[in-house]
Amino acid sequence: MHSGSGNQFNVTAWMIGANQGLVRAGAPRLRIVQEHRRRLTRCFVRPRHYGRAAERLGVPGAVVLLNGPPGTGRHAAATMLLEEAAVPASRIEELPLRWEEDSLDASADDRYLLDLSGVSDTDFPDAQRSLMRYRASVEECGARLVVVLPAGLDLMLDSALSPLLVQLERPRGRAVFSRYLRVYGVAFEPEQLDTEALADLFSGLPMRELARLADLVVQARDSHQYGRTFDDWCQVAVAAVTDVSDEVARQLRDHRDGLDRALLLAAAMASGAAAEAVLSGAYCLLDVLRHQQDDTPRIAQADLGEQLQRLGIARGADGSVGFSQLAYDSAVRRHFWRNFPDLRSSFRDWVGRCMGLPELRGEDRMRLVARFAEQALATGRPEDLCVLAQRWTDPDVGGRLRPEAAAVLELGLSHDQYGSHLRSRVYGWVTGGPLPPDLARVLTDVCQQVMAATHPDQAMVRLRHLAIRQRGPEAAAARSALLELARGNRRLFRRLADRLVNAGLSSPRNAELLVGLLDPTELRIPPPWVEISLGWRTVMAAVPPEDWTPLVQRWLSELEQRPEGNRILHALLLAAAGDDALLNRLYMATRTWAGRPSPGMAQEHHSQRRHREEIAERFCREIDLVQGVDEGGPGPEAHSTTESI
């Protein structure tokens, strides 16, 4: 449940598996994204002029630029426009702000989102140049693109793009709030919304904050602590949005002691953890800030219970701490990050060091990561997430904090405004040279399980760099993730194959990847035969025959299960055509395969063995024809004499 301003973070559990690799627990990321879009569809209220944008997007090759004041719901509107423009088997993908290698490989009916809402006036010219390139590609192939422009920068828009602009205006706040309540199953009468406090919120709150207000009503209802009627729940939720910030400010004015304030922030960041963990966290914060501590002997100071009670921090029967007032912990976190901007770097360093506190359990650390990410992103500091991810994957840490590093990157990658920054940062890491092993493993995991759900092309580019540039187990893990991604998606298979074929002989790693991609045993899609043939041609030219011969034989074995047998043979023949040495090698590989039993079968039935021999005879005749050897020619022995070529 959302318990603070800004974006809601549903943290997925990460843990170290028995094989020491990162294992992502819970629902697959793609399913989470799909559920989020389904929920958005149910809750969405169209802003004014939305219909104009939808009408324009109905034409293949359309590009629509959305503009409007902050808080209008532009990103949600862009997502819904693309959802409603869906055609069977099409996809929605968000594009990077800057054109990267292989940034856009558009097909007809593909749908793209480009979110420029966080771009500054300094960076806008570069982003606009990328937009022009995206537009040209989308219009050429018949895809669709929706762009969210930064508020207030429409005057910098190129005149060629002005006809594509649609100016959105905020929907009625009351309608948005009501829709969320109904979707969440909260019963109310329309007249119960006719209060002065709600009217002010309906007219001024951004759409995401109205959604949060509805979340708080649900929290109040489900907690069974704030009354039994809608009016009770709504009153508490409104107070959490409007009054709590002032209460936090008053509390900090009343408590200027360093330890008191450190305890308050530690309790807000680690709410739900043990009181001992909160106290250790407070001392850790004072140490990071180099705050001079009280010289009074600890035994002569107030005990922990008294300190917590003085600050209004509750301690439950199980020893965990929290605040009795709804969303108070969120308001405390927000106050410290907003009102101590000069300490934000110190807060980041403190959170990083808290990961080593023995009093914090795994779930406590994950909550701390999520709360830190929320505040860092809310104050425009996505780089803080990257700094901690690097620190937590430093070799000196010994891999203990890989789950936390993966979680903090996931939260950044999933953020509407700063997800593109994190994706660019990941690209910089993977193209910048060898990485620490734990960082490489974490990047492999988030590319495969997080980025691939919404940005599969970008995930594939980054995994390929990891597979080529890293060494040892890290390279193998990236290679496995890359091939797993491509083998299950025909478009991604074709794109990766094209990239590897074009790279050709430039790197042995490219050839190794291509050999793995062409292995039929893990292929879960109908083979793209053009790319299969071109890939085989490159493999035969770049890889020693003894390395690709077993692969040929695996393809021949697939003939026994696949209906498209002739296409497999033709792909291999096209790859070797014009090179007698390669054709001879194919011939001998086929004969050898025919004389062996099927893999995994100790005893082979006569009919199965005969079927293999028929396949081999057919393929060898095809090879003879390509080489100009007729049926009365010298036969198989002529090929065997050339095997050493």
ChimeraX attribute file (.defattr): number of C-alpha atoms within 10 A of each C-alpha:
attribute: neighborCount
match mode: 1-to-1
recipient: residues
	/A:1	11
	/A:2	19
	/A:3	21
	/A:4	26
	/A:5	19
	/A:6	16
	/A:7	19
	/A:8	16
	/A:9	19
	/A:10	12
	/A:11	14
	/A:12	19
	/A:13	17
	/A:14	20
	/A:15	19
	/A:16	15
	/A:17	10
	/A:18	8
	/A:19	7
	/A:20	9
	/A:21	17
	/A:22	19
	/A:23	16
	/A:24	21
	/A:25	10
	/A:26	10
	/A:27	10
	/A:28	13
	/A:29	18
	/A:30	15
	/A:31	11
	/A:32	15
	/A:33	15
	/A:34	13
	/A:35	12
	/A:36	11
	/A:37	17
	/A:38	14
	/A:39	13
	/A:40	16
	/A:41	15
	/A:42	12
	/A:43	20
	/A:44	20
	/A:45	22
	/A:46	19
	/A:47	19
	/A:48	14
	/A:49	14
	/A:50	21
	/A:51	14
	/A:52	13
	/A:53	22
	/A:54	18
	/A:55	12
	/A:56	14
	/A:57	21
	/A:58	15
	/A:59	14
	/A:60	20
	/A:61	21
	/A:62	20
	/A:63	26
	/A:64	24
	/A:65	20
	/A:66	25
	/A:67	22
	/A:68	19
	/A:69	15
	/A:70	15
	/A:71	17
	/A:72	20
	/A:73	21
	/A:74	28
	/A:75	22
	/A:76	20
	/A:77	23
	/A:78	24
	/A:79	20
	/A:80	20
	/A:81	23
	/A:82	23
	/A:83	17
	/A:84	12
	/A:85	19
	/A:86	17
	/A:87	12
	/A:88	6
	/A:89	7
	/A:90	15
	/A:91	15
	/A:92	18
	/A:93	21
	/A:94	21
	/A:95	24
	/A:96	23
	/A:97	24
	/A:98	16
	/A:99	16
	/A:100	14
	/A:101	8
	/A:102	12
	/A:103	16
	/A:104	18
	/A:105	14
	/A:106	18
	/A:107	17
	/A:108	15
	/A:109	22
	/A:110	24
	/A:111	28
	/A:112	24
	/A:113	22
	/A:114	23
	/A:115	26
	/A:116	22
	/A:117	21
	/A:118	19
	/A:119	19
	/A:120	13
	/A:121	13
	/A:122	8
	/A:123	13
	/A:124	19
	/A:125	15
	/A:126	14
	/A:127	19
	/A:128	19
	/A:129	15
	/A:130	19
	/A:131	22
	/A:132	14
	/A:133	12
	/A:134	22
	/A:135	20
	/A:136	12
	/A:137	18
	/A:138	26
	/A:139	17
	/A:140	15
	/A:141	16
	/A:142	18
	/A:143	23
	/A:144	29
	/A:145	29
	/A:146	26
	/A:147	24
	/A:148	22
	/A:149	24
	/A:150	21
	/A:151	18
	/A:152	13
	/A:153	14
	/A:154	14
	/A:155	8
	/A:156	11
	/A:157	14
	/A:158	12
	/A:159	9
	/A:160	8
	/A:161	15
	/A:162	12
	/A:163	10
	/A:164	16
	/A:165	18
	/A:166	18
	/A:167	16
	/A:168	22
	/A:169	19
	/A:170	20
	/A:171	20
	/A:172	15
	/A:173	22
	/A:174	17
	/A:175	15
	/A:176	21
	/A:177	24
	/A:178	20
	/A:179	18
	/A:180	23
	/A:181	20
	/A:182	14
	/A:183	11
	/A:184	14
	/A:185	10
	/A:186	14
	/A:187	10
	/A:188	14
	/A:189	9
	/A:190	9
	/A:191	7
	/A:192	11
	/A:193	18
	/A:194	11
	/A:195	9
	/A:196	9
	/A:197	13
	/A:198	18
	/A:199	13
	/A:200	11
	/A:201	19
	/A:202	21
	/A:203	13
	/A:204	13
	/A:205	15
	/A:206	19
	/A:207	24
	/A:208	18
	/A:209	20
	/A:210	22
	/A:211	22
	/A:212	24
	/A:213	26
	/A:214	26
	/A:215	21
	/A:216	25
	/A:217	25
	/A:218	21
	/A:219	21
	/A:220	23
	/A:221	21
	/A:222	12
	/A:223	11
	/A:224	10
	/A:225	13
	/A:226	19
	/A:227	13
	/A:228	12
	/A:229	11
	/A:230	19
	/A:231	14
	/A:232	14
	/A:233	24
	/A:234	22
	/A:235	15
	/A:236	23
	/A:237	25
	/A:238	18
	/A:239	16
	/A:240	23
	/A:241	21
	/A:242	13
	/A:243	13
	/A:244	20
	/A:245	18
	/A:246	11
	/A:247	15
	/A:248	20
	/A:249	16
	/A:250	11
	/A:251	16
	/A:252	17
	/A:253	10
	/A:254	10
	/A:255	15
	/A:256	10
	/A:257	12
	/A:258	18
	/A:259	20
	/A:260	17
	/A:261	19
	/A:262	19
	/A:263	25
	/A:264	27
	/A:265	23
	/A:266	28
	/A:267	30
	/A:268	25
	/A:269	26
	/A:270	25
	/A:271	24
	/A:272	21
	/A:273	25
	/A:274	21
	/A:275	27
	/A:276	16
	/A:277	23
	/A:278	28
	/A:279	21
	/A:280	17
	/A:281	27
	/A:282	24
	/A:283	18
	/A:284	19
	/A:285	26
	/A:286	18
	/A:287	13
	/A:288	15
	/A:289	15
	/A:290	9
	/A:291	12
	/A:292	10
	/A:293	12
	/A:294	11
	/A:295	7
	/A:296	8
	/A:297	7
	/A:298	9
	/A:299	7
	/A:300	7
	/A:301	12
	/A:302	11
	/A:303	10
	/A:304	14
	/A:305	12
	/A:306	12
	/A:307	17
	/A:308	22
	/A:309	11
	/A:310	13
	/A:311	18
	/A:312	15
	/A:313	23
	/A:314	19
	/A:315	19
	/A:316	12
	/A:317	7
	/A:318	10
	/A:319	13
	/A:320	18
	/A:321	23
	/A:322	23
	/A:323	18
	/A:324	13
	/A:325	15
	/A:326	22
	/A:327	23
	/A:328	21
	/A:329	26
	/A:330	23
	/A:331	23
	/A:332	25
	/A:333	22
	/A:334	23
	/A:335	18
	/A:336	20
	/A:337	18
	/A:338	15
	/A:339	11
	/A:340	10
	/A:341	12
	/A:342	10
	/A:343	14
	/A:344	19
	/A:345	13
	/A:346	14
	/A:347	22
	/A:348	18
	/A:349	18
	/A:350	19
	/A:351	23
	/A:352	19
	/A:353	17
	/A:354	21
	/A:355	22
	/A:356	13
	/A:357	13
	/A:358	10
	/A:359	18
	/A:360	21
	/A:361	13
	/A:362	16
	/A:363	13
	/A:364	19
	/A:365	22
	/A:366	23
	/A:367	18
	/A:368	24
	/A:369	24
	/A:370	24
	/A:371	22
	/A:372	22
	/A:373	25
	/A:374	25
	/A:375	24
	/A:376	22
	/A:377	21
	/A:378	18
	/A:379	14
	/A:380	12
	/A:381	15
	/A:382	25
	/A:383	16
	/A:384	20
	/A:385	23
	/A:386	18
	/A:387	14
	/A:388	21
	/A:389	25
	/A:390	16
	/A:391	17
	/A:392	25
	/A:393	26
	/A:394	19
	/A:395	14
	/A:396	9
	/A:397	13
	/A:398	12
	/A:399	20
	/A:400	18
	/A:401	22
	/A:402	25
	/A:403	24
	/A:404	27
	/A:405	28
	/A:406	27
	/A:407	25
	/A:408	23
	/A:409	24
	/A:410	26
	/A:411	25
	/A:412	27
	/A:413	24
	/A:414	20
	/A:415	19
	/A:416	14
	/A:417	20
	/A:418	23
	/A:419	22
	/A:420	23
	/A:421	18
	/A:422	21
	/A:423	23
	/A:424	17
	/A:425	14
	/A:426	20
	/A:427	20
	/A:428	12
	/A:429	18
	/A:430	24
	/A:431	16
	/A:432	11
	/A:433	11
	/A:434	13
	/A:435	21
	/A:436	13
	/A:437	20
	/A:438	24
	/A:439	24
	/A:440	24
	/A:441	24
	/A:442	24
	/A:443	29
	/A:444	30
	/A:445	23
	/A:446	21
	/A:447	27
	/A:448	23
	/A:449	21
	/A:450	25
	/A:451	25
	/A:452	19
	/A:453	19
	/A:454	21
	/A:455	17
	/A:456	21
	/A:457	25
	/A:458	25
	/A:459	26
	/A:460	25
	/A:461	21
	/A:462	25
	/A:463	29
	/A:464	26
	/A:465	20
	/A:466	29
	/A:467	27
	/A:468	20
	/A:469	17
	/A:470	21
	/A:471	16
	/A:472	9
	/A:473	13
	/A:474	22
	/A:475	23
	/A:476	15
	/A:477	20
	/A:478	28
	/A:479	25
	/A:480	18
	/A:481	21
	/A:482	28
	/A:483	24
	/A:484	17
	/A:485	21
	/A:486	23
	/A:487	24
	/A:488	15
	/A:489	16
	/A:490	17
	/A:491	16
	/A:492	19
	/A:493	25
	/A:494	20
	/A:495	18
	/A:496	24
	/A:497	24
	/A:498	18
	/A:499	16
	/A:500	24
	/A:501	21
	/A:502	14
	/A:503	13
	/A:504	19
	/A:505	16
	/A:506	12
	/A:507	12
	/A:508	13
	/A:509	17
	/A:510	23
	/A:511	23
	/A:512	18
	/A:513	21
	/A:514	25
	/A:515	19
	/A:516	17
	/A:517	24
	/A:518	25
	/A:519	17
	/A:520	18
	/A:521	12
	/A:522	13
	/A:523	18
	/A:524	13
	/A:525	14
	/A:526	12
	/A:527	18
	/A:528	13
	/A:529	14
	/A:530	13
	/A:531	19
	/A:532	22
	/A:533	22
	/A:534	18
	/A:535	27
	/A:536	23
	/A:537	21
	/A:538	22
	/A:539	26
	/A:540	19
	/A:541	16
	/A:542	18
	/A:543	17
	/A:544	10
	/A:545	15
	/A:546	10
	/A:547	13
	/A:548	19
	/A:549	18
	/A:550	14
	/A:551	18
	/A:552	22
	/A:553	18
	/A:554	17
	/A:555	19
	/A:556	24
	/A:557	20
	/A:558	16
	/A:559	19
	/A:560	15
	/A:561	9
	/A:562	13
	/A:563	10
	/A:564	13
	/A:565	16
	/A:566	13
	/A:567	14
	/A:568	20
	/A:569	22
	/A:570	16
	/A:571	20
	/A:572	24
	/A:573	21
	/A:574	15
	/A:575	22
	/A:576	24
	/A:577	16
	/A:578	12
	/A:579	10
	/A:580	16
	/A:581	16
	/A:582	21
	/A:583	23
	/A:584	25
	/A:585	21
	/A:586	24
	/A:587	24
	/A:588	20
	/A:589	21
	/A:590	22
	/A:591	19
	/A:592	12
	/A:593	21
	/A:594	22
	/A:595	12
	/A:596	11
	/A:597	15
	/A:598	18
	/A:599	9
	/A:600	7
	/A:601	8
	/A:602	7
	/A:603	8
	/A:604	14
	/A:605	10
	/A:606	8
	/A:607	9
	/A:608	13
	/A:609	15
	/A:610	13
	/A:611	14
	/A:612	23
	/A:613	17
	/A:614	13
	/A:615	20
	/A:616	21
	/A:617	16
	/A:618	14
	/A:619	22
	/A:620	22
	/A:621	17
	/A:622	17
	/A:623	23
	/A:624	20
	/A:625	12
	/A:626	17
	/A:627	15
	/A:628	10
	/A:629	15
	/A:630	12
	/A:631	10
	/A:632	6
	/A:633	10
	/A:634	10
	/A:635	14
	/A:636	14
	/A:637	9
	/A:638	12
	/A:639	19
	/A:640	13
	/A:641	10
	/A:642	13
	/A:643	15
	/A:644	9
	/A:645	9
